[in-house]
């Protein structure tokens, strides 16, 4: 994976981790559950991150086969 892509993945993971921590604290301390839209947004970001990582893996696998 290129350095730029790696930095993008790390940045996304840090952001998602922070969002999940905030949701967890809200549930734990205040018994407030996140809005469905917030959860959908996080899921969409995880899916985009997965596509980014899998896309690189598929490209590398094809190059190795040649």
C-alpha positions in Angstrom: 0.0 0.0 0.0 1.4 3.4 -0.9 2.4 5.8 1.9 -0.4 8.2 0.9 -3.1 5.5 1.1 -1.7 4.2 4.4 -1.9 7.7 5.9 -5.5 8.0 4.7 -6.4 4.7 6.3 -4.7 5.7 9.6 -6.5 9.0 9.6 -9.9 7.4 8.9 -9.4 4.8 11.6 -8.5 7.5 14.2 -11.6 9.5 13.3 -13.8 6.4 13.5 -12.3 5.3 16.8 -13.0 8.8 18.3 -16.6 8.8 17.1 -17.1 5.3 18.6 -15.6 6.4 21.9 -17.9 9.3 22.1 -20.9 7.1 21.3 -19.8 4.6 23.9 -19.4 7.3 26.6 -22.9 8.6 25.8 -24.4 5.2 26.2 -22.4 4.4 29.3 -22.7 7.7 31.2 -26.0 9.2 30.0 -27.9 6.2 28.6 -28.2 8.1 25.4 -28.2 6.0 22.2 -26.8 7.5 19.0 -29.2 8.6 16.3 -29.7 6.0 13.5 -28.2 8.5 11.0 -25.0 8.7 13.0 -24.7 4.9 13.0 -25.4 4.8 9.2 -22.8 7.4 8.6 -20.1 5.4 10.6 -21.1 2.2 8.8 -20.7 4.0 5.4 -17.3 5.3 6.4 -16.2 1.8 7.5 -17.4 0.4 4.1 -15.5 3.1 2.2 -12.4 2.3 4.2 -12.8 -1.4 3.5 -13.2 -0.7 -0.2 -10.0 1.4 -0.2 -8.0 -1.3 1.5 -9.5 -4.2 -0.5 -9.0 -2.3 -3.7 -5.3 -2.1 -3.0 -5.1 -5.7 -2.1 -6.8 -6.8 -5.3 -4.5 -4.7 -7.4 -1.4 -6.1 -5.6 -2.7 -9.7 -6.0 -3.2 -9.2 -9.7 0.3 -7.7 -10.1 1.8 -10.7 -8.2 0.0 -13.2 -10.5 1.6 -11.7 -13.6 
